[in-house]
Amino acid sequence: MNEDDLYRTSSQYRYWSFTPEALASLRANTNSAASARVKAAIKRDGSKATGQSNGNGATNGAPHGEANGHDSSVDVECLTVEEEAKFVRYYCTVCLQLSDSFDFPIPIHVKPKATAVQYIKRFYLTNSPMTYHPKQIIPSALFLATKTENYYIALTKFARGIKKTSEADILAPEFIITQALRFTFDVRHPHRALKGVIMELGALSNGTAALLPQHPKTSAQLKAEMAQLPRDGNDQGIPERVSDRINRAYELAKGVLGSAAILTDAYFLYTPSQICFAALYMADAALTLFYLSTKFPDAVLTPPPWESGAGFKFVETPAVLSKLLRVLEEVAGLLAGEDRTGREAKEELRRIDKKLYQCRNPEKMDLVGLNRAVKRDGAVEGEVSESAAKRRKVEREKERKEGEDLFGGDLKKDGES
């Protein structure tokens, strides 16, 4: 079993890998279902308030739904799929900033926040901001991520690190998030793959790399060729050690993986290794192509000397490598596009937030109260289950009788028979 076979057994591949068309369809269906639920909930909220007003007196001249920002007498304008995507993307950046405030140790600092963002993105594939506001989800998602990535922070300490957030606020949406994640907490990141590639590049630059048995060149030949690799942009002609070039490419690629790769749909559409190579390709194309040539002995690069990066390419390419290069170009285009289109204007976000205020599900605003009701009476979708309430009542009565059998009944006062 090779690495590809192992990845295909992971929950990330089985549950969280999509084609672009399937991903778009899933988000459209989620938006449509949430819009219908929101409109129905606002209508119920208005009807309930009207009934209370008729039975209990005036409500200051305004129906309950209207007083909470909803006018149940008009059709609610819900968020579009595109507006939801922009809104969720913005709050993913908020999650990154919140994670940085906890100052995780350097060796693992990227993993909790990267995992938390993926939890948020996965959550909103089947849930809408109209149902659960990202502000309610972010703290709990980050708290789950710290546990998943083996950097557990005590709940009390974690809550103190977030302004205006209680322990109950963090725990309330935890089970909802867990359900949306389908109880799969593992997230396969490309960061480890990048470290492995950088280690191999270091071995190639030192002439100590372990090559494939059928590779036509020696380690010493590859070391000499690596020192002659062309560089793009303003670096042409500037002396640089190969080790420095590798470190520079690593830092640039790591920056891409820590921002654009996390915030885009790359994790849903591509494998961690593809994302890793795309980030390295964006950082140093020539270095990436040279590394790939060592893994495909049948591939032939243009012979040295190389005057510029434009002339550095494969002249003979196996079918598998040709497909891989096309995928890397696609991923690199997706990641590069994040810088151009991902940062929404503040005015646009304010407009979406104002629109969301009018179309939030009133039955899902108090997650702490709903969570308390679930624990107490077995509530489902914000309403108390009648069968669960009866079952709890029977259990309490049974416990009372068992207590009487063990300790005897209540003591009776004098004169009572």
C-alpha positions in Angstrom: 0.0 0.0 0.0 1.5 3.3 -1.1 1.0 6.8 0.4 -1.9 7.6 -2.1 -3.7 4.4 -1.0 -3.3 5.4 2.7 -4.7 8.9 2.0 -7.7 7.4 0.3 -8.6 5.6 3.5 -8.6 8.9 5.5 -11.8 10.6 6.6 -10.6 13.8 4.8 -10.6 12.0 1.5 -13.8 10.1 2.1 -16.0 12.9 3.6 -14.3 16.2 2.7 -13.0 15.9 -0.8 -15.2 17.3 -3.6 -15.2 18.3 -7.2 -15.8 22.0 -7.8 -19.3 21.2 -9.1 -20.2 19.0 -6.1 -18.9 21.7 -3.7 -20.9 24.4 -5.3 -24.0 22.2 -5.3 -23.7 21.4 -1.6 -23.4 25.1 -0.7 -26.4 26.0 -2.8 -28.5 23.3 -1.2 -27.4 24.4 2.3 -28.3 28.0 1.5 -31.7 27.1 0.0 -32.6 24.9 3.0 -31.4 27.5 5.6 -33.4 30.3 3.8 -36.6 28.2 4.0 -36.0 27.5 7.7 -35.2 31.1 8.5 -38.4 32.4 6.9 -40.5 29.8 8.7 -38.8 30.5 12.0 -39.3 34.3 11.7 -42.9 33.7 10.8 -43.4 31.4 13.9 -41.6 33.9 16.1 -44.0 36.7 14.9 -47.1 34.5 15.4 -45.9 33.5 18.9 -45.4 37.2 19.8 -48.8 38.1 18.4 -50.4 35.4 20.5 -48.6 36.6 23.7 -49.6 40.2 23.0 -53.3 39.2 22.6 -53.2 37.2 25.8 -51.0 39.3 28.0 -51.4 42.9 26.9 -49.5 45.4 24.8 -45.9 44.9 23.6 -45.0 48.6 23.2 -46.8 48.8 19.9 -44.5 46.5 18.0 -44.7 42.7 17.3 -42.0 40.6 18.9 -40.4 39.7 15.6 -40.1 43.3 14.5 -38.7 44.3 17.9 -35.9 41.8 17.4 -35.0 43.2 13.9 -37.4 41.0 12.0 -40.6 42.1 10.3 -42.6 38.9 10.0 -45.2 40.6 7.8 -42.8 40.9 4.8 -40.8 38.3 2.9 -37.3 38.1 4.4 -34.4 38.7 2.0 -31.8 36.0 2.9 -28.1 35.9 2.2 -27.0 34.5 -1.2 -24.4 31.7 -1.5 -21.8 34.3 -2.5 -22.5 36.5 0.4 -22.3 33.6 2.8 -18.9 32.6 1.3 -17.6 36.1 1.8 -18.9 36.3 5.3 -17.5 33.0 6.4 -14.1 33.7 4.7 -13.8 36.9 6.7 -14.5 35.2 10.0 -11.9 32.5 9.1 -9.4 35.4 9.1 -10.8 36.4 12.5 -10.2 32.9 13.7 -6.5 33.1 12.6 -6.1 36.4 14.5 -7.7 34.9 17.6 -5.4 31.9 17.4 -2.4 34.1 17.2 -3.4 35.8 20.5 -3.0 32.5 22.3 0.7 32.4 21.3 1.0 28.6 20.6 4.5 27.1 20.7 6.5 27.5 17.5 6.7 23.8 16.5 2.9 23.4 16.5 1.6 27.0 16.3 0.2 26.7 12.8 -1.7 23.4 13.3 -4.4 24.5 15.8 -5.4 27.5 13.8 -5.2 25.7 10.5 -7.4 22.9 11.9 -9.8 25.4 13.5 -10.3 27.1 10.2 -11.0 23.8 8.4 -13.5 23.0 11.1 -15.3 26.3 10.4 -15.2 25.7 6.6 -16.5 22.2 7.0 -19.2 23.3 9.4 -20.5 25.9 7.0 -20.8 23.4 4.2 -24.0 22.0 5.8 -24.9 25.0 8.0 -25.5 28.6 7.2 -24.5 31.9 9.0 -28.2 32.7 9.0 -28.6 29.8 11.4 -25.4 29.9 13.4 -23.4 33.2 13.4 -19.7 32.6 13.0 -19.1 34.6 16.2 -20.8 31.7 18.1 -18.8 29.0 16.3 -15.2 30.3 16.2 -14.3 30.0 19.9 -15.7 26.5 20.1 -14.0 25.4 16.9 -10.6 26.7 18.1 -11.1 25.0 21.4 -11.8 21.7 19.7 -8.8 22.2 17.5 -6.4 22.6 20.4 -7.6 19.3 21.8 -7.3 17.6 18.4 -3.8 18.8 17.9 -2.7 17.8 21.4 -2.3 21.3 22.8 -5.1 21.3 25.3 -5.8 24.5 27.2 -8.0 24.4 30.3 -11.5 25.7 29.5 -11.3 28.4 32.2 -8.0 29.7 30.8 -9.2 29.5 27.2 -12.4 31.5 28.0 -10.3 34.2 29.8 -8.3 34.6 26.6 -11.4 35.7 24.6 -13.2 38.9 25.4 -16.9 38.8 26.4 -16.9 35.0 26.2 -17.9 32.6 28.9 -17.2 28.9 29.4 -20.8 28.2 28.5 -20.4 30.1 25.2 -17.6 27.9 24.2 -19.2 24.6 25.2 -22.7 25.4 23.9 -22.0 24.8 20.1 -19.5 22.0 20.6 -21.8 19.2 19.9 -23.4 21.0 17.0 -20.0 21.4 15.4 -19.1 17.8 16.2 -22.2 16.6 14.4 -21.5 18.8 11.4 -17.9 17.4 11.2 -19.5 14.0 11.1 -17.4 13.1 14.2 -14.2 13.2 12.1 -11.6 15.5 13.7 -8.5 14.5 11.7 -7.3 17.2 9.3 -4.4 16.3 7.0 -2.3 19.4 6.4 0.4 20.0 3.8 2.9 21.5 6.3 4.5 18.2 7.1 4.9 17.3 3.4 6.6 20.6 2.9 9.1 19.9 5.6 9.9 16.5 4.0 10.5 18.1 0.6 12.8 20.7 2.1 14.8 18.0 3.9 15.2 16.1 0.6 16.3 19.3 -1.2 18.9 19.9 1.5 20.2 16.4 0.9 20.3 17.0 -2.9 22.3 20.2 -2.3 24.8 18.3 -0.2 25.2 15.4 -2.6 23.9 12.9 0.0 20.4 12.3 -1.4 19.1 8.7 -1.7 18.1 8.5 -5.4 15.8 6.0 -7.2 17.8 2.9 -8.4 16.9 3.6 -12.0 17.9 7.3 -11.9 20.5 8.0 -14.7 22.5 10.6 -12.7 24.6 10.5 -9.5 24.1 12.5 -6.4 27.2 14.5 -7.3 25.9 15.4 -10.7 22.6 16.6 -9.3 24.4 18.6 -6.7 26.3 20.4 -9.4 23.2 21.0 -11.5 21.3 22.3 -8.5 23.9 25.0 -8.0 23.2 26.3 -11.6 19.5 26.5 -11.4 18.1 29.8 -12.8 16.3 32.3 -10.6 13.4 34.4 -11.6 12.7 38.1 -11.1 15.2 40.5 -9.5 17.3 37.7 -8.1 19.1 37.1 -11.3 22.9 37.6 -11.0 22.8 37.9 -7.2 25.1 35.3 -5.6 23.2 33.0 -3.3 24.1 29.7 -1.6 21.8 26.8 -2.5 21.0 26.3 1.2 19.9 29.9 1.5 17.8 29.5 -1.6 16.1 26.5 -0.1 15.4 28.2 3.2 14.0 31.3 1.3 11.7 29.0 -0.7 10.6 27.2 2.5 9.7 30.5 4.2 7.7 31.7 1.2 5.9 28.4 0.8 5.1 28.2 4.5 3.6 31.6 4.3 1.3 30.5 1.5 0.3 27.4 3.4 -0.4 29.4 6.5 -2.8 31.8 4.7 -4.1 31.3 1.2 -4.1 27.5 1.4 -6.1 27.6 4.6 -8.6 30.2 3.5 -9.4 29.0 0.0 -11.2 25.7 -0.9 -7.8 24.0 -1.6 -8.3 21.4 1.2 -11.7 20.4 -0.3 -10.4 20.1 -3.9 -6.8 18.8 -3.7 -4.6 16.5 -1.7 -2.1 17.8 0.9 0.8 16.9 -1.2 -0.6 18.7 -4.2 -1.1 21.8 -2.1 2.4 21.5 -0.8 4.0 21.3 -4.2 1.9 24.2 -5.5 3.0 26.4 -2.6 6.7 25.5 -3.3 6.1 26.1 -7.0 4.8 29.6 -6.3 7.9 30.2 -4.1 10.5 28.8 -6.5 9.4 27.2 -9.7 12.8 26.1 -10.9 13.6 24.4 -7.6 10.3 22.6 -7.6 10.7 21.3 -11.2 14.2 20.2 -10.4 13.0 18.2 -7.4 10.3 16.6 -9.4 12.8 15.6 -12.1 14.6 13.5 -9.5 11.4 11.5 -8.8 10.7 10.8 -12.5 13.8 9.3 -14.1 12.2 9.3 -17.6 11.6 13.1 -17.4 14.2 15.3 -19.2 14.9 18.9 -18.4 16.4 21.4 -20.7 20.2 20.9 -20.4 22.4 23.5 -18.6 23.5 26.2 -18.7 20.2 27.8 -17.8 20.1 31.5 -18.5 16.6 32.2 -17.1 13.6 30.5 -15.5 11.7 30.9 -18.7 14.1 28.4 -20.5 14.0 25.9 -17.6 11.3 23.3 -18.4 10.7 19.6 -19.2 11.4 18.6 -22.8 10.3 15.0 -22.2 7.5 14.4 -19.7 5.9 11.1 -18.6 2.1 11.2 -18.6 1.8 11.1 -14.9 4.1 14.0 -14.5 2.3 16.0 -17.1 -1.0 15.5 -15.2 0.7 16.5 -11.9 2.1 19.7 -13.5 -1.4 20.7 -14.7 -2.8 20.1 -11.2 0.0 22.2 -9.7 -0.8 25.1 -12.1 -4.5 24.9 -11.1 -3.7 24.9 -7.3 -1.2 27.7 -7.7 -3.8 29.7 -9.6 -6.3 29.2 -6.8 -3.8 30.1 -4.1 -2.6 33.2 -5.9 -6.2 34.3 -6.5 -6.7 34.5 -2.8 -4.6 37.7 -2.6 -6.5 39.4 -5.4 -10.1 38.5 -4.5 -10.2 37.2 -1.0 -9.9 40.4 1.0 -13.4 41.9 0.9 -14.0 45.6 1.3 -15.2 46.6 4.8 -18.2 48.3 3.2 -19.2 45.0 1.6 -18.9 43.1 4.8 -20.9 45.7 6.7 -23.6 45.4 4.1 -23.7 41.6 4.5 -23.7 41.9 8.3 -26.6 44.4 8.2 -28.5 42.1 5.9 -27.7 39.1 8.1 -29.2 41.0 11.1 -32.6 40.9 9.3 -32.5 37.2 8.3 -31.0 35.4 11.3 -32.9 32.4 12.6 -34.5 33.7 15.9 -34.7 30.1 17.3 -31.0 29.6 17.1 -29.6 32.8 18.6 -29.4 31.6 22.2 -27.1 28.5 21.8 -26.4 28.5 25.6 -30.1 28.3 26.4 -30.7 25.6 23.7 -27.7 23.6 25.0 -29.1 23.8 28.6 -32.5 22.7 27.4 -31.0 19.7 25.6 -29.2 18.6 28.7 -32.3 19.1 30.9 -35.2 17.9 28.7 -33.8 16.4 25.5 -34.7 19.3 23.2 -34.5 18.7 19.5 -34.1 21.7 17.2 -34.9 24.1 20.0 -38.1 22.4 21.1 -38.6 20.1 24.0 -39.3 16.5 22.9 -42.5 15.2 24.6 -41.3 11.6 24.6 -38.0 12.7 26.2 -39.8 14.7 28.8 -42.0 11.8 29.7 -39.1 9.5 29.9 -37.2 11.8 32.2 -40.3 12.1 34.4 -40.7 8.3 34.6 -37.0 7.9 35.5 -37.2 10.5 38.3 -40.3 8.7 39.7 -38.5 5.4 39.5 -35.5 6.8 41.3 -37.7 8.3 44.0 -39.4 4.9 44.6 -36.1 3.1 44.7 -34.9 5.6 47.4 -38.0 4.9 49.5 -37.4 1.2 49.2 -33.9 1.6 50.4 -34.3 4.2 53.2 -38.0 4.0 53.8 -40.7 6.6 53.1 -41.0 10.2 54.3 -41.2 10.6 58.1 -44.8 11.4 59.2 -45.7 14.1 61.7 -47.6 13.3 64.9 -51.2 12.8 64.3 -50.8 11.7 60.7 -52.1 8.3 59.8 
